[in-house]
């Protein structure tokens, strides 16, 4: 179980999370939804340890191997698609295995193409394959289906489901269709704190 207790986070004068508490079971996909500004991305960043909370605690993630797809693809633009994969999985997978993963998300034939030449949707899928081929215990997905047409989204969600069976996955999305495809437990974030007028 991953336990979040009284978590607060403020950026400047904007309070994003205010004494937020929740419990999430391991080995499942948690689909996190909520209004813009309610702290969905901030929650993922705090859980990944990318920044500290102002107050509160997170238990159950310490020592776990983490992989992620961020809102930005964060690929090495001058490297090929396959080289971006090799950055995280080294030689754990053979060339045919990587080719198979690319084929499963509709990316046949672009392994050696520089990432800078790929479309936004293609880059998104490279980022997803890279995250899934890393060695992880916890997977964090922030708007993973951004920029994908419905059919590509269907293919990609099916690939994610196959690769994350039995794993702990946190998915943030504004897209109800995408969360439905992931067949996870829905968690709605509370509305963002109301700012009082000065």
Secondary structure as the mmCIF struct_conf table of DSSP 4:
data_model
#
loop_
_struct_conf.conf_type_id
_struct_conf.id
_struct_conf.beg_label_comp_id
_struct_conf.beg_label_asym_id
_struct_conf.beg_label_seq_id
_struct_conf.end_label_comp_id
_struct_conf.end_label_asym_id
_struct_conf.end_label_seq_id
STRN STRN1 UNK A 2 UNK A 11
TURN_TY1_P TURN_TY1_P1 UNK A 12 UNK A 13
STRN STRN2 UNK A 14 UNK A 24
TURN_TY1_P TURN_TY1_P2 UNK A 26 UNK A 27
BEND BEND1 UNK A 28 UNK A 28
STRN STRN3 UNK A 29 UNK A 33
TURN_TY1_P TURN_TY1_P3 UNK A 36 UNK A 37
BEND BEND2 UNK A 38 UNK A 39
HELX_RH_AL_P HELX_RH_AL_P1 UNK A 40 UNK A 48
TURN_TY1_P TURN_TY1_P4 UNK A 49 UNK A 49
BEND BEND3 UNK A 50 UNK A 51
BEND BEND4 UNK A 54 UNK A 54
STRN STRN4 UNK A 55 UNK A 59
BEND BEND5 UNK A 60 UNK A 60
TURN_TY1_P TURN_TY1_P5 UNK A 62 UNK A 63
STRN STRN5 UNK A 66 UNK A 69
BEND BEND6 UNK A 71 UNK A 72
TURN_TY1_P TURN_TY1_P6 UNK A 77 UNK A 78
BEND BEND7 UNK A 79 UNK A 79
STRN STRN6 UNK A 80 UNK A 80
HELX_RH_AL_P HELX_RH_AL_P2 UNK A 81 UNK A 89
TURN_TY1_P TURN_TY1_P7 UNK A 90 UNK A 91
BEND BEND8 UNK A 92 UNK A 93
HELX_RH_AL_P HELX_RH_AL_P3 UNK A 95 UNK A 104
TURN_TY1_P TURN_TY1_P8 UNK A 105 UNK A 106
TURN_TY1_P TURN_TY1_P9 UNK A 108 UNK A 109
TURN_TY1_P TURN_TY1_P10 UNK A 111 UNK A 112
BEND BEND9 UNK A 113 UNK A 113
STRN STRN7 UNK A 114 UNK A 114
HELX_RH_3T_P HELX_RH_3T_P1 UNK A 115 UNK A 117
BEND BEND10 UNK A 118 UNK A 118
HELX_RH_AL_P HELX_RH_AL_P4 UNK A 120 UNK A 133
BEND BEND11 UNK A 134 UNK A 134
BEND BEND12 UNK A 137 UNK A 137
STRN STRN8 UNK A 138 UNK A 142
BEND BEND13 UNK A 143 UNK A 143
TURN_TY1_P TURN_TY1_P11 UNK A 144 UNK A 147
HELX_RH_AL_P HELX_RH_AL_P5 UNK A 150 UNK A 163
TURN_TY1_P TURN_TY1_P12 UNK A 164 UNK A 166
BEND BEND14 UNK A 167 UNK A 167
STRN STRN9 UNK A 168 UNK A 172
BEND BEND15 UNK A 174 UNK A 174
HELX_RH_AL_P HELX_RH_AL_P6 UNK A 176 UNK A 181
TURN_TY1_P TURN_TY1_P13 UNK A 182 UNK A 183
STRN STRN10 UNK A 185 UNK A 188
HELX_LH_PP_P HELX_LH_PP_P1 UNK A 189 UNK A 197
#
